[in-house]
Amino acid sequence: MAVIERMDNNKCRQGCGELEHSDFCANEVRFPKRTENLAGGVLRGGMAGARAAALPGRWNCGAPEQGSHSPQPDGEKPPAVLGLNSRVNVRHRVKTHSGAGRVLTAGAGCPNSKPISRALREILQLRGCQGQLMSRFAGALRFCWEAAEPADLDKKRHVELKMDQALLLIHNELHGTNLTVYWNSERCYHCSFQVLVNVSWSGKPGKPSTAAVAVSTQHGSILQLNDTVEEKEVCRLEYKFGEFGNYSLLVKHVHNGVNEIACDVVVNKNPIDSNLPVCVAFLIGVAIIIAVSFLRFLLSLDDFHNWISKAINSRETDRLINSELGSPSRADSLGGDTQPGGWCPPASPPRLRCVDTFRGIALILMVFVNYGGGKYWYFKHSSWNGLTVADLVFPWFVFIMGSSIFLSMTSILQRGCSKLKLMGKIGWRSFLLICIGMFIVNPNYCLGPLSWDKVRIPGVLQRLGVTYFVVAVLELIFAKPVPESCASERSCFSLRDIIFSWPQWLFILMLESIWLGLTFFLPVPGCPTGYLGPGGIGDLGKYPNCTGGAAGYIDRLLLGDDHIYQHPSSAVLYHTEVAYDPEGILGTINSIVMAFLGVQAGKILLYYKDQTKDILIRFTAWCCFLGLISIALTKISENEGFIPINKNLWSISYVTTLSSFAFFILLILYPIVDVKGLWTGTPFFYPGMNSILVYVGHEVFENYFPFQWKLGDNQSHKEHLTQNIVASALWVLIAYILYKKKVFWKI
């Protein structure tokens, strides 16, 4: 027996349409839970129906009243009405995202209401109800019973959406057909489809069954609907969902002469523009840089300078112009290179600010993406092939490290420093970089003390240490001091920056041959030889444990599964289950190649000093040459090339592409920073001068205030972006303060 709970008279009057006998509602009314009417309809009762009957509004069994509806309270679901033979006219306004409303009409009249009214009259008369009481209450009570069994759509609306997700309501209107919905991302190359949800037939003609699921909005989605029983494809579609949007996928028969099945996507609620905060932040940053540059330009004018001098102390003004905003007429000559090569006293020539500025740009981008990058997918590392913003910073850091090695070492050798002593300092600095990476940066001490059984051996600083050691020793063994006359005379051989370094180039080509040989010819158990894929569900799931091919196999063989990275970026999209380290052993070979290309940039800057045109021509030539190699290797395709661009593998195409970008950036920075003095490199110059301190500091203090705090809405890109920008800006400020105090961390 279903029971309508006691209700106070006011609510009962609203639900019954201002009953004349209000004391009826104070009594407990009992009726059978299921009552068969003469037309075959089923009435369902219960407490949910009683609560729905208490909703404000008038329920009329007859022609619908135009314009009469009851507003839906915020946060409540509209009552769903079953498709019975005996129905009441119900209009309900649903509040949409834009604030506008749409009217849902359930029922088209009450042709079979007599049998229901007769049954209700017999039940209600047992409690003393009669006349108008019964006739008015019948329609409202009928609505309550139908609301006791809401439609599937309303049962499943409450799907909690997270960042980069949208709600998809799948309506199966196919008679007698159960559907299985499969999902795949357009970024997942040759991936097997994953089951998203099953949508069974409702079992009632004319009533669709509905399932609600959360779908990713980071990339386009591919949906395939199959007949569950016959396992044949019903339809397939590609669609790009928007964040926090609400969509319906209607699957139904289309009778247009041919019995076809249509799959249509309808937008129920518009998505938000999640990229808007990035655009706003970028414009604000550009405005700040323009404002600072304009102020510096004003301070460089003699008239403005004299006017300022009258207002404040001239000595303080000079300090402001030349120190805080950077001198427009000279490059900073302060020593203390924090990149490899800064182990001896400062070199006599002035520092090239473009090198420190480039290093600072790469470093601050690295800090920003390591802190989360606002949780945007393009500020995270690519799942496998391809490039994102996060994939740019580390190779640029390696490239500029190579430039610093050559510039510093050449200056030191010209001053008569012993090669043996220099070799010892190179070895010591490499050892310190590796130790800092293994024991300070990599471990998460919040989880407990360091475990030797689980310590990660590869890492960013570890790779920098090994790369620095190989490239610095290579240059130390074969490099010769550059004659002063050759640095300023055009009579010297035009390719001297390459010809003078033929032994180093021979060694680099040998290393690259080793990488190619191991990558494409090393047999890997259970995997095809030369495999470059992500494993997991990639390649239709044929090689689930082959992540990285030879690169992953070498790391697992030599280091063990427990001593390499456990959460590779491929796990998100390709569902890989084996450990893989993007800073592994085999990829270190190509990082050495990348650093040596940075050495080549340093040689151009030094060999053709004061010959701006020659420097720019060579930067352009290297940029184009490396770009053409990348085009040939990738066939201008993300996945179809001979060797795709891949940060996880540190593929040779990845090295040539990022080196081409690096030469292009130097092509822009060198003339405007060091030649014309149009920009001093502020604010990136300051962290570029203290790179080791900023990198280690941002890793160690990542979870501490003011670099991180609890967010009000953890699923908001805007709040994450604000936090990450503030944290990155704080490290720029710290680097600036240390620069002013002449504090540099050298190892």
C-alpha positions in Angstrom: 0.0 0.0 0.0 1.3 3.4 -0.9 0.8 6.2 1.5 0.3 9.9 0.9 1.9 11.6 3.9 0.1 14.3 6.0 0.4 17.8 4.5 -0.6 21.0 6.1 -3.7 22.7 4.7 -1.9 25.5 2.8 0.2 23.1 0.7 -2.8 20.8 0.2 -4.9 23.7 -1.1 -2.1 24.4 -3.6 -1.9 20.8 -4.7 -5.7 20.2 -4.9 -6.6 23.5 -6.4 -7.9 25.3 -3.3 -10.2 22.5 -2.0 -13.4 23.5 -0.3 -13.0 20.6 2.2 -9.5 21.4 3.4 -9.8 19.0 6.3 -9.6 16.2 3.8 -5.9 16.8 3.4 -5.3 16.4 7.1 -6.4 12.8 6.9 -4.3 9.9 5.8 -5.4 8.6 2.4 -4.4 5.1 1.4 -4.8 3.6 -2.1 -3.4 0.6 -4.0 0.1 1.2 -5.3 -0.9 -0.1 -8.8 -4.5 0.5 -10.1 -5.4 -0.9 -13.6 -7.7 1.5 -15.5 -10.1 0.3 -18.2 -7.8 1.6 -21.0 -4.9 -0.5 -19.8 -2.9 2.4 -18.3 -1.0 1.9 -15.0 -1.3 4.3 -12.2 1.7 4.5 -9.8 1.6 6.0 -6.4 4.0 6.8 -3.6 5.4 9.6 -1.5 7.2 11.1 -4.5 3.9 11.6 -6.1 2.5 13.3 -3.0 5.4 15.7 -3.0 5.0 16.5 -6.6 1.3 17.2 -6.1 2.3 19.9 -3.7 4.0 21.9 -6.4 2.3 25.2 -7.0 0.0 25.5 -10.0 -3.4 24.3 -11.4 -3.8 20.9 -13.0 -6.8 20.9 -15.4 -8.2 17.8 -17.1 -9.4 19.3 -20.3 -8.3 21.9 -22.8 -5.0 23.5 -21.7 -5.2 27.0 -20.3 -3.1 29.3 -22.5 -0.2 30.9 -20.7 -0.8 29.1 -17.5 2.3 27.4 -16.1 4.2 27.1 -12.9 7.7 28.4 -12.7 10.3 25.8 -11.8 12.2 26.5 -8.6 16.0 26.7 -9.0 17.8 23.5 -8.4 14.7 21.3 -8.8 14.0 18.8 -11.6 10.9 19.3 -13.7 8.4 16.5 -13.1 8.5 13.9 -15.8 5.2 12.5 -17.1 4.7 8.9 -18.3 3.1 8.3 -21.7 -0.1 6.6 -20.4 -3.3 6.4 -22.4 -5.1 8.6 -19.8 -3.2 11.8 -19.4 -3.6 15.2 -18.1 -2.3 18.4 -19.8 0.8 19.5 -18.0 2.8 22.5 -19.0 6.1 23.2 -17.3 8.7 25.9 -17.9 12.3 24.8 -17.6 14.9 27.3 -16.9 17.7 27.1 -19.5 21.3 28.3 -19.3 20.6 31.5 -21.1 17.8 32.4 -18.8 15.1 31.9 -21.4 12.5 29.2 -21.1 11.0 26.5 -23.2 7.6 25.0 -22.6 7.4 21.2 -22.3 3.9 19.8 -22.9 3.0 16.4 -21.6 -0.3 14.9 -22.7 -2.8 16.1 -25.3 -6.1 15.7 -23.5 -7.8 13.2 -21.2 -10.0 11.0 -23.4 -10.0 8.2 -21.0 -10.2 10.0 -17.7 -13.7 8.7 -16.8 -12.5 5.3 -15.6 -9.8 6.9 -13.5 -12.2 9.4 -12.0 -14.7 6.6 -11.2 -12.0 4.6 -9.5 -10.8 7.7 -7.6 -14.3 8.6 -6.6 -14.8 5.1 -5.0 -11.6 5.4 -3.1 -12.1 9.0 -1.9 -15.7 8.6 -0.9 -14.4 6.1 1.7 -12.9 9.1 3.5 -15.9 11.4 3.1 -14.7 13.3 0.1 -17.3 14.0 -2.6 -18.4 16.4 -5.3 -16.0 19.1 -6.5 -13.3 17.9 -4.1 -13.0 14.7 -6.1 -13.1 16.2 -9.5 -10.4 18.8 -8.8 -8.2 16.5 -6.9 -8.3 13.7 -9.5 -6.2 15.5 -12.0 -3.6 16.6 -9.5 -3.4 13.1 -8.0 -3.0 11.6 -11.4 0.0 13.8 -12.1 1.5 12.8 -8.8 1.3 9.1 -9.6 2.9 9.6 -13.0 5.7 11.7 -11.4 6.5 8.8 -9.0 8.3 7.1 -11.9 10.3 9.8 -13.6 11.7 9.3 -17.1 15.2 8.1 -17.6 16.3 11.5 -18.7 15.5 13.0 -15.3 16.9 10.1 -13.3 20.3 10.5 -14.9 20.7 14.3 -15.2 22.8 14.5 -12.1 26.2 13.7 -13.6 28.9 15.6 -11.8 31.0 17.4 -14.5 34.7 18.0 -14.0 37.0 20.3 -15.9 37.1 19.7 -19.7 33.9 17.7 -19.6 30.4 18.1 -21.1 27.2 16.3 -20.4 25.8 14.0 -23.2 22.3 12.6 -23.0 21.9 9.7 -25.4 18.2 9.0 -26.3 17.5 5.6 -27.8 14.3 5.9 -29.8 14.9 2.7 -31.8 12.1 0.2 -31.3 13.4 -3.1 -29.9 17.1 -2.2 -30.3 19.7 -2.1 -27.5 22.6 0.3 -28.2 26.3 0.2 -27.2 28.0 3.5 -27.5 31.7 3.5 -28.2 34.0 6.6 -27.8 37.4 7.6 -29.2 39.4 10.8 -29.3 40.4 12.2 -32.6 43.9 12.7 -31.1 44.2 9.1 -30.2 46.0 7.6 -33.3 44.8 4.2 -34.4 43.2 3.6 -31.1 40.6 0.9 -30.4 37.2 2.2 -29.4 36.3 2.2 -25.7 32.8 1.4 -24.4 31.1 4.6 -23.2 27.7 3.4 -22.2 24.9 0.9 -22.9 21.5 2.3 -23.8 18.9 -0.5 -23.7 15.4 -0.2 -25.3 12.9 1.1 -22.8 10.5 -1.8 -23.6 7.6 0.7 -24.1 6.8 1.9 -27.7 7.0 5.6 -28.1 9.1 6.1 -24.9 12.8 6.6 -25.5 15.4 5.3 -23.0 18.1 7.7 -22.0 21.6 7.5 -20.6 23.7 10.4 -19.4 27.5 10.4 -19.6 30.4 12.8 -19.3 32.5 13.3 -22.4 35.9 14.9 -22.8 36.0 18.4 -24.4 39.8 18.6 -24.8 39.7 17.3 -28.4 37.1 16.2 -30.9 35.2 13.0 -30.1 34.3 10.1 -32.3 31.2 8.3 -31.3 30.1 4.9 -32.8 26.8 3.4 -31.9 26.4 -0.4 -32.4 23.5 -2.7 -32.1 24.3 -4.6 -28.9 22.8 -7.9 -30.1 23.8 -8.0 -33.7 27.1 -6.1 -33.1 26.7 -4.1 -36.2 27.3 -0.3 -36.6 24.2 1.8 -36.4 25.9 5.2 -37.0 29.1 7.1 -36.4 29.7 10.8 -35.9 32.5 13.2 -35.0 31.8 16.1 -32.8 33.7 18.7 -30.7 31.9 19.2 -27.4 32.4 22.4 -25.4 33.3 22.5 -21.7 30.3 22.3 -19.3 27.9 22.2 -22.3 24.8 20.0 -22.3 24.1 18.0 -25.4 21.5 15.4 -26.5 22.2 12.7 -29.0 18.9 11.6 -30.6 19.0 8.2 -32.2 15.8 7.5 -34.2 14.3 6.1 -37.4 13.8 8.6 -40.3 10.9 7.6 -42.6 11.8 9.4 -45.9 11.0 6.6 -48.3 14.0 4.7 -47.0 14.1 3.4 -43.4 17.2 5.1 -42.2 18.6 5.7 -38.8 19.6 9.3 -37.9 22.0 10.4 -35.1 21.6 14.1 -34.4 23.3 16.2 -31.8 21.2 18.9 -30.1 22.7 21.6 -27.9 20.6 21.9 -24.7 22.9 24.2 -22.9 25.7 26.3 -24.5 29.2 25.6 -23.3 31.5 28.1 -21.8 34.5 29.7 -23.5 37.3 28.1 -21.4 40.0 29.8 -23.5 38.9 33.3 -22.7 41.0 33.6 -19.5 44.1 32.7 -21.5 43.4 35.5 -24.0 42.8 38.0 -21.2 46.0 37.0 -19.4 48.0 37.3 -22.6 46.6 40.8 -23.4 47.4 42.0 -19.9 50.9 40.6 -20.1 51.5 42.3 -23.5 50.1 45.6 -22.1 52.4 45.5 -19.1 55.5 44.8 -21.3 54.5 47.7 -23.6 54.0 50.0 -20.7 57.3 49.2 -19.1 59.1 49.5 -22.5 57.4 52.9 -23.1 58.5 54.1 -19.7 62.0 53.0 -20.3 61.9 54.9 -23.7 60.8 58.0 -21.9 63.5 57.7 -19.3 66.1 57.4 -22.1 65.1 60.8 -23.6 67.4 63.6 -22.5 64.5 66.1 -22.0 62.5 63.7 -19.9 65.7 62.6 -18.0 66.5 66.3 -17.1 62.9 66.9 -16.0 63.0 63.8 -13.7 66.4 64.9 -12.4 65.0 68.1 -11.2 62.3 66.3 -9.3 64.4 63.6 -7.6 68.0 63.0 -6.9 69.9 62.5 -10.1 72.0 59.7 -8.7 68.9 57.8 -7.8 67.5 58.4 -11.3 70.6 57.0 -12.9 70.3 53.9 -10.7 66.7 53.5 -11.8 67.5 53.9 -15.5 70.6 51.8 -15.7 69.8 49.1 -13.2 66.2 48.5 -12.6 65.0 49.1 -16.1 68.3 48.1 -17.8 70.7 50.3 -19.6 69.6 50.9 -23.2 73.2 51.4 -24.4 75.1 48.4 -23.0 74.8 44.7 -22.3 75.0 43.7 -18.7 78.6 42.5 -17.9 77.9 40.9 -14.6 79.5 37.5 -14.2 78.1 34.4 -12.5 76.7 32.3 -15.3 74.3 29.9 -13.6 74.3 27.6 -16.6 77.0 25.1 -17.3 80.2 26.9 -18.0 80.0 29.4 -15.1 82.5 27.7 -12.9 85.3 30.2 -13.4 85.4 34.0 -12.8 83.4 36.1 -15.2 84.7 36.4 -18.7 86.1 39.7 -19.9 83.7 40.2 -22.8 80.2 41.6 -21.9 77.5 39.0 -21.6 75.1 38.5 -24.5 71.7 39.4 -23.0 69.8 37.6 -25.7 71.2 34.3 -24.4 70.1 35.0 -20.8 66.8 36.3 -22.1 66.1 33.2 -24.1 67.1 31.0 -21.1 64.7 33.0 -18.9 61.8 32.7 -21.4 62.3 28.9 -21.5 62.7 28.7 -17.7 59.5 30.8 -16.8 57.5 28.8 -19.3 58.8 25.6 -17.7 57.8 26.9 -14.2 54.3 27.8 -15.5 53.6 24.5 -17.2 55.1 22.5 -14.2 52.7 24.4 -11.9 49.8 23.3 -14.0 49.4 25.8 -16.8 45.9 26.5 -15.8 45.0 22.9 -16.5 44.8 23.5 -20.2 45.7 20.6 -22.4 48.0 22.6 -24.6 50.0 23.6 -21.5 50.6 19.9 -20.8 52.9 17.5 -22.5 51.6 15.8 -25.6 50.2 12.3 -25.0 52.5 10.9 -27.7 53.2 12.4 -31.1 52.9 16.1 -31.8 53.8 19.3 -29.9 52.2 21.4 -27.2 53.6 24.5 -25.5 54.9 22.4 -22.6 57.0 20.3 -25.1 59.0 23.4 -26.2 60.6 24.5 -23.0 63.0 21.7 -22.0 64.8 21.4 -25.4 65.2 25.1 -25.6 66.8 25.0 -22.1 69.2 22.3 -23.4 69.9 24.3 -26.5 70.8 27.5 -24.7 72.9 25.5 -22.2 75.0 24.4 -25.2 75.4 28.0 -26.3 76.5 29.0 -22.8 79.0 26.1 -22.6 80.9 27.3 -25.7 80.8 31.1 -24.9 82.1 30.6 -21.3 84.6 27.9 -22.1 86.2 29.9 -25.0 86.6 32.9 -22.8 88.1 30.9 -20.0 90.6 29.2 -22.3 91.6 32.5 -23.8 92.5 33.7 -20.3 94.9 30.7 -19.8 92.8 28.5 -17.6 94.2 24.9 -17.3 92.2 22.2 -19.2 92.9 19.7 -16.5 91.4 22.0 -13.9 88.5 22.8 -16.1 87.9 19.1 -16.6 87.6 18.6 -12.9 85.1 21.4 -12.5 83.0 20.0 -15.4 82.9 16.6 -13.7 82.0 18.1 -10.3 79.2 20.3 -11.7 77.7 17.4 -13.6 77.8 15.3 -10.4 76.0 18.0 -8.4 73.3 18.4 -11.1 72.6 14.7 -11.0 72.5 14.6 -7.2 70.2 17.6 -6.9 67.8 16.0 -9.5 67.7 12.6 -7.8 67.6 13.6 -4.1 66.0 17.1 -4.0 63.8 17.6 -7.0 62.5 14.1 -7.9 61.4 12.7 -4.5 58.1 13.7 -2.9 59.1 14.0 0.7 55.5 14.7 1.7 54.8 11.0 1.2 57.6 10.0 3.5 61.4 9.6 3.6 63.4 8.7 0.5 63.0 5.0 -0.5 65.9 3.5 -2.3 63.7 0.8 -3.7 61.5 3.4 -5.5 63.9 6.3 -6.3 63.6 7.6 -9.8 67.0 7.6 -11.5 66.3 9.6 -14.7 65.0 13.1 -14.5 65.4 16.7 -15.9 68.4 17.7 -14.0 70.0 14.3 -14.4 69.7 14.6 -18.1 71.1 18.1 -18.0 74.0 16.9 -16.0 74.9 14.0 -18.4 74.3 16.2 -21.5 76.4 19.0 -20.0 79.3 16.7 -19.2 79.4 15.1 -22.6 79.2 18.3 -24.6 81.6 20.3 -22.3 84.2 17.5 -22.4 83.8 17.2 -26.1 84.4 20.9 -26.6 87.3 21.0 -24.1 89.1 18.2 -25.9 88.8 19.5 -29.4 88.2 23.2 -29.2 90.9 25.7 -30.0 90.9 29.4 -28.9 89.4 31.6 -31.5 92.0 34.1 -32.9 91.0 37.6 -32.2 91.7 38.6 -35.8 89.4 35.9 -37.1 86.6 37.2 -34.9 86.6 40.6 -36.5 87.9 40.1 -40.1 85.9 39.0 -43.1 89.0 37.5 -44.7 88.6 34.3 -42.6 86.9 31.3 -44.1 83.1 31.8 -44.1 82.3 28.3 -42.8 85.0 28.3 -40.1 82.3 27.8 -37.4 81.7 24.3 -38.9 85.0 23.4 -40.4 87.0 24.1 -37.2 84.7 21.7 -35.4 84.8 18.7 -37.7 85.9 16.3 -34.9 83.0 17.3 -32.7 80.5 16.9 -35.7 81.9 13.5 -36.4 81.3 12.4 -32.8 77.7 13.8 -32.9 76.9 12.0 -36.1 78.3 8.8 -34.6 76.0 9.3 -31.5 73.0 9.9 -33.8 73.8 6.7 -35.7 73.7 4.8 -32.4 70.3 6.2 -31.6 68.9 5.3 -35.0 70.4 1.8 -34.8 69.0 1.0 -31.4 65.7 2.6 -32.1 64.9 0.8 -35.3 67.0 -2.4 -35.1 67.1 -3.5 -31.5 64.8 -6.6 -30.9 62.3 -5.9 -28.2 60.5 -9.0 -26.8 56.8 -9.1 -27.7 57.0 -5.9 -29.8 57.7 -5.3 -33.5 61.3 -4.1 -34.3 61.5 -0.4 -34.7 58.2 0.3 -32.9 57.7 4.0 -32.1 54.2 3.9 -30.7 52.7 4.5 -27.3 51.3 0.9 -26.7 48.2 0.7 -24.6 45.1 1.0 -26.8 47.2 2.6 -29.7 47.6 0.5 -32.8 44.3 -1.0 -32.1 45.6 -2.5 -28.9 48.0 -4.9 -30.5 51.0 -3.9 -28.5 49.8 -2.8 -25.1 53.1 -3.3 -23.2 55.4 -1.9 -25.9 55.3 1.8 -24.9 58.3 3.6 -26.4 59.7 0.5 -28.2 63.4 0.2 -27.7 63.6 3.4 -25.5 61.2 1.9 -22.9 62.8 -1.5 -23.1 66.3 -0.3 -22.4 65.2 1.7 -19.4 63.2 -1.2 -17.9 66.1 -3.6 -18.6 68.9 -1.5 -17.2 67.1 0.6 -14.5 64.1 -1.5 -13.6 60.4 -0.6 -13.6 60.5 0.8 -10.1 63.3 3.4 -10.9 61.7 5.1 -13.8 58.7 7.5 -14.2 55.4 5.8 -13.3 52.9 8.2 -14.8 53.8 8.9 -18.4 51.7 11.4 -20.4 50.6 8.5 -22.7 48.6 6.9 -19.9 45.8 9.6 -20.1 44.8 9.1 -23.8 46.3 5.7 -24.7 45.6 4.0 -21.3 49.2 2.6 -21.1 49.9 0.5 -18.0 53.7 0.0 -18.2 56.1 2.5 -16.7 57.9 4.8 -19.2 60.4 7.6 -18.6 60.5 10.6 -21.0 64.0 11.4 -19.6 65.3 7.9 -20.2 68.7 6.6 -21.4 68.2 6.4 -25.1 66.7 9.9 -25.4 69.8 11.4 -23.7 71.7 10.8 -27.0 69.4 13.3 -28.8 69.5 15.8 -26.0 73.3 15.8 -26.5 72.7 16.5 -30.2 70.4 19.3 -29.2 73.0 20.9 -26.9 75.6 20.7 -29.6 73.3 22.6 -32.0 73.2 25.2 -29.2 77.0 25.1 -29.2 76.8 25.9 -32.9 74.7 29.0 -32.2 77.3 30.1 -29.7 80.1 29.7 -32.2 78.2 31.8 -34.7 77.8 34.6 -32.1 81.5 34.5 -31.2 83.2 33.8 -34.5 81.3 36.5 -36.3 81.2 39.0 -33.4 80.3 42.6 -34.5 79.2 41.2 -37.9 75.5 41.4 -37.3 74.5 40.6 -40.9 76.7 37.5 -41.0 75.2 36.3 -37.7 71.6 36.8 -38.9 72.3 35.1 -42.2 73.7 32.0 -40.5 70.9 31.9 -38.0 68.4 32.0 -40.9 70.3 29.3 -42.8 70.4 26.9 -39.8 66.7 27.6 -39.1 65.7 26.7 -42.6 68.1 23.7 -42.9 66.9 22.1 -39.7 63.3 22.9 -40.7 63.7 21.1 -44.0 65.1 18.0 -42.2 62.0 18.1 -40.0 59.7 18.3 -43.0 61.4 15.4 -44.7 61.3 13.2 -41.5 57.7 14.0 -40.6 56.2 14.4 -44.1 54.4 17.4 -42.5 52.2 15.0 -40.6 51.8 14.4 -36.9 51.7 10.6 -37.1 52.4 9.5 -40.7 56.0 10.5 -41.1 59.1 8.4 -41.0 60.0 9.7 -37.6 57.2 11.7 -36.0 57.9 14.6 -33.6 57.8 13.0 -30.2 58.9 14.5 -26.9 58.6 11.2 -25.0 61.1 9.6 -27.3 63.1 12.7 -27.9 63.1 11.7 -31.6 65.5 13.3 -34.0 62.7 15.1 -35.7 61.8 16.6 -32.4 65.3 17.8 -32.0 65.6 19.3 -35.4 62.2 21.0 -35.1 62.9 22.6 -31.8 66.4 23.6 -32.8 64.9 25.3 -35.9 62.6 27.2 -33.6 65.5 28.1 -31.3 67.6 29.6 -34.1 64.5 31.6 -35.2 64.1 33.0 -31.6 67.8 34.0 -31.5 67.3 35.5 -35.0 64.7 37.8 -33.4 66.3 38.4 -30.0 69.9 39.2 -31.0 69.2 42.3 -33.0 66.5 43.8 -30.8 68.3 43.0 -27.5 72.1 43.2 -28.1 72.4 45.2 -31.4 69.6 47.8 -31.3 68.9 47.8 -27.6 65.2 48.1 -28.2 64.5 45.6 -25.4 66.7 44.7 -22.4 65.1 41.3 -22.0 63.1 42.4 -18.9 61.7 40.5 -17.1 63.0 37.2 -18.5 66.6 38.3 -18.2 66.6 38.0 -14.4 65.5 34.4 -14.0 67.8 33.6 -16.9 70.7 34.9 -14.8 69.8 32.6 -11.9 68.3 29.6 -13.7 69.4 26.8 -11.3 68.1 28.5 -8.3 64.7 29.3 -9.9 64.3 25.8 -11.2 65.2 24.0 -8.0 63.3 26.5 -5.9 60.1 26.2 -7.9 60.2 22.4 -7.6 60.9 22.3 -3.8 58.4 25.0 -2.8 55.7 24.1 -5.3 53.1 23.1 -2.7 53.8 26.0 -0.3 52.1 29.4 -0.1 52.2 31.8 -1.9 52.9 29.5 -4.9 49.8 27.4 -4.2 46.6 27.8 -2.1 43.2 26.1 -1.9 41.0 27.2 -4.8 37.4 28.2 -4.4 36.4 26.2 -7.5 38.9 23.4 -8.2 37.2 22.8 -11.6 37.8 26.3 -12.9 40.4 27.0 -15.5 40.3 30.6 -14.6 41.3 30.0 -11.0 44.0 27.6 -11.8 45.4 30.0 -14.4 45.4 32.8 -12.0 47.3 30.8 -9.4 49.9 29.5 -11.8 50.5 33.0 -13.3 51.0 34.5 -9.8 53.4 31.7 -8.9 55.4 32.1 -12.0 55.5 35.9 -11.6 56.7 35.5 -8.0 59.7 33.6 -9.2 60.5 36.4 -11.7 60.3 38.8 -8.7 62.5 36.6 -6.6 65.1 36.4 -9.4 64.9 40.2 -9.8 65.6 40.8 -6.1 68.5 38.4 -6.1 69.9 40.1 -9.2 69.8 43.5 -7.5 71.5 42.0 -4.5 74.0 40.3 -6.8 73.1 36.8 -5.4 73.6 34.0 -7.8 73.6 30.3 -7.1 76.6 28.7 -8.9 77.4 25.0 -8.9 
